[in-house]
Amino acid sequence: MLCTAGTGPLPSPLLGKEREPEYRSRPKARETGMRIVVTGVAGVLGGRVAAGLAGRHEVRGVDVVEPADPPVPTVVADLADYEAARAALADAEVVVHCAAIHPWKPYTEEQYLHCNVIASYQVARACADLKVSWLVFTSSIAAKGYPTHYPPAELPIAEDAPVRNVDVYSHTKTLGEETMRYWNRRAGTPTWILRPPTFIPFDDDRRRVAMMFAGTWVAPEDIAAAHILAAEVRPDGVETAFLPQETPYTADDIAEAQAGGAEAVLERHFPGVAAWFRAEGLDLPVPQPFFDGTTAPTRLGWRPQWTPAKWWAEHSEAAR
Ligand SMILES: NC(=O)c1ccc[n+]([C@@H]2O[C@H](COP(=O)([O-])OP(=O)(O)OC[C@H]3O[C@@H](n4cnc5c(N)ncnc54)[C@H](O)[C@@H]3O)[C@@H](O)[C@H]2O)c1
């Protein structure tokens, strides 16, 4: 029923060689040596988060399926079962709840409700009962809606933007966020709500590059780095943070791109890149409406390391 995806490094010749994410302007209050439980450890994100935390903390994983290559000792449990969730999270000081299902594989509405709504409720409930120090919840930009739901006049899309989503996955993320707020009100659990855009490790790295220039894809290693930071920085109540791609586009650029001027916008910021896409036989990416990216750098010291500007700096000479 559920998905297991690879947790290995991103095979990405076009994105440059693998490297450790830099943790720029790390907040001073980062904690080490904690007992941390990471859920969804058989998946793309949870596996990377658990592996990244393992050197500095005592880390356990939980997943409903056995990971093929577990990065940390792992308990197999369905987190929608309260007793199983409580047992799996026992003794945790911090819980990073990455487990969920996501539409990059097909699921039924019942599976979405089971894995994303009920399981998130039971995880937050167990965290409250176990008095964990704080919880990190992987939400999504989809909790608010997709970029196309917001006109250029409303950019950047604010952390507290109105909810505009109309699909079940996105709705489960909105409900998940509300569940985190509910348990914070009821039991006081400090909670990070992190909102990544797409970080699917597509096999075709040209697709990832195109989405990076559109502003809609961030490398899974970058998204994992934000979770690692959040696991080590106590949130103040409930804090939300979009984890967007770093792009130079303005609201006027987006309006121009939407009106058919994507090439002019791309060339203004990345001279020569349109020719690169054409040479690769790819459609030009159309820059998309963007999310407010100010919280994650300020509160977590996080910025993506795989960005279109860095990629083009590394590849533009070779492309000429
Ligand atoms: N992949 C993306 O592009 C993307 C974008 C935005 C947000 N997210 C969110 O990021 C998180 C991780 O996504 P991913 O891409 O790593 O997904 P993934 O499918 O690779 O991993 C998710 C893991 O959660 C586990 N899981 C699901 N339901 C469970 C349950 N009831 N009990 C225990 N384990 C359960 C699955 O078995 C799987 O191993 C999810 O919350 C997802 O909604 C993903």
The ligand as an SDF file (V2000), in Angstrom:
LIG
                    3D

 44 48  0  0  0  0  0  0  0  0999 V2000
    8.3410   14.4040   -2.1360 N   0  0  0  0  0  0  0  0  0  0  0  0
    7.9760   15.6710   -2.2770 C   0  0  0  0  0  0  0  0  0  0  0  0
    8.1770   16.2950   -3.3160 O   0  0  0  0  0  0  0  0  0  0  0  0
    7.3040   16.3760   -1.1090 C   0  0  0  0  0  0  0  0  0  0  0  0
    7.0070   17.7410   -1.2250 C   0  0  0  0  0  0  0  0  0  0  0  0
    6.4490   18.4040   -0.1330 C   0  0  0  0  0  0  0  0  0  0  0  0
    6.2050   17.7180    1.0550 C   0  0  0  0  0  0  0  0  0  0  0  0
    6.4870   16.3830    1.1170 N   0  0  0  0  0  0  0  0  0  0  0  0
    6.2600   15.6910    2.3980 C   0  0  0  0  0  0  0  0  0  0  0  0
    7.5220   15.2060    2.8400 O   0  0  0  0  0  0  0  0  0  0  0  0
    7.3450   14.0230    3.6340 C   0  0  0  0  0  0  0  0  0  0  0  0
    8.2470   12.9280    3.1500 C   0  0  0  0  0  0  0  0  0  0  0  0
    7.9480   12.6640    1.7850 O   0  0  0  0  0  0  0  0  0  0  0  0
    8.8470   11.6890    0.9310 P   0  0  0  0  0  0  0  0  0  0  0  0
    8.9100   12.2460   -0.4340 O   0  0  0  0  0  0  0  0  0  0  0  0
   10.1120   11.3690    1.6730 O   0  0  0  0  0  0  0  0  0  0  0  0
    7.8990   10.4140    0.8870 O   0  0  0  0  0  0  0  0  0  0  0  0
    8.2990    8.8660    0.8340 P   0  0  0  0  0  0  0  0  0  0  0  0
    7.1170    8.1680    0.2870 O   0  0  0  0  0  0  0  0  0  0  0  0
    9.6040    8.6630    0.1710 O   0  0  0  0  0  0  0  0  0  0  0  0
    8.4690    8.5210    2.3900 O   0  0  0  0  0  0  0  0  0  0  0  0
    7.4100    8.5490    3.2870 C   0  0  0  0  0  0  0  0  0  0  0  0
    7.5360    7.3720    4.2350 C   0  0  0  0  0  0  0  0  0  0  0  0
    6.4800    7.4350    5.1950 O   0  0  0  0  0  0  0  0  0  0  0  0
    6.0770    6.1020    5.4760 C   0  0  0  0  0  0  0  0  0  0  0  0
    4.7030    6.1030    5.9950 N   0  0  0  0  0  0  0  0  0  0  0  0
    3.5810    6.5240    5.3410 C   0  0  0  0  0  0  0  0  0  0  0  0
    2.5140    6.3100    6.1160 N   0  0  0  0  0  0  0  0  0  0  0  0
    2.9550    5.7630    7.2910 C   0  0  0  0  0  0  0  0  0  0  0  0
    2.3040    5.3140    8.4680 C   0  0  0  0  0  0  0  0  0  0  0  0
    0.9720    5.3550    8.6050 N   0  0  0  0  0  0  0  0  0  0  0  0
    3.0820    4.8300    9.4810 N   0  0  0  0  0  0  0  0  0  0  0  0
    4.4220    4.7570    9.3380 C   0  0  0  0  0  0  0  0  0  0  0  0
    5.0780    5.1450    8.2350 N   0  0  0  0  0  0  0  0  0  0  0  0
    4.3530    5.6350    7.2210 C   0  0  0  0  0  0  0  0  0  0  0  0
    6.1830    5.3900    4.1140 C   0  0  0  0  0  0  0  0  0  0  0  0
    6.2670    3.9840    4.2730 O   0  0  0  0  0  0  0  0  0  0  0  0
    7.4270    6.0150    3.5210 C   0  0  0  0  0  0  0  0  0  0  0  0
    8.5830    5.2340    3.7780 O   0  0  0  0  0  0  0  0  0  0  0  0
    5.8450   13.7120    3.5680 C   0  0  0  0  0  0  0  0  0  0  0  0
    5.2250   14.2980    4.6980 O   0  0  0  0  0  0  0  0  0  0  0  0
    5.3960   14.4470    2.3040 C   0  0  0  0  0  0  0  0  0  0  0  0
    4.0300   14.7630    2.3480 O   0  0  0  0  0  0  0  0  0  0  0  0
    7.0130   15.6980    0.0770 C   0  0  0  0  0  0  0  0  0  0  0  0
  1  2  1  0
  2  3  2  0
  2  4  1  0
  4  5  1  0
  4 44  2  0
  5  6  2  0
  6  7  1  0
  7  8  2  0
  8  9  1  0
  8 44  1  0
  9 10  1  0
  9 42  1  0
 10 11  1  0
 11 12  1  0
 11 40  1  0
 12 13  1  0
 13 14  1  0
 14 15  2  0
 14 16  1  0
 14 17  1  0
 17 18  1  0
 18 19  2  0
 18 20  1  0
 18 21  1  0
 21 22  1  0
 22 23  1  0
 23 24  1  0
 23 38  1  0
 24 25  1  0
 25 26  1  0
 25 36  1  0
 26 27  1  0
 26 35  1  0
 27 28  2  0
 28 29  1  0
 29 30  1  0
 29 35  2  0
 30 31  1  0
 30 32  2  0
 32 33  1  0
 33 34  2  0
 34 35  1  0
 36 37  1  0
 36 38  1  0
 38 39  1  0
 40 41  1  0
 40 42  1  0
 42 43  1  0
M  CHG  2   8   1  16  -1
M  END
$$$$
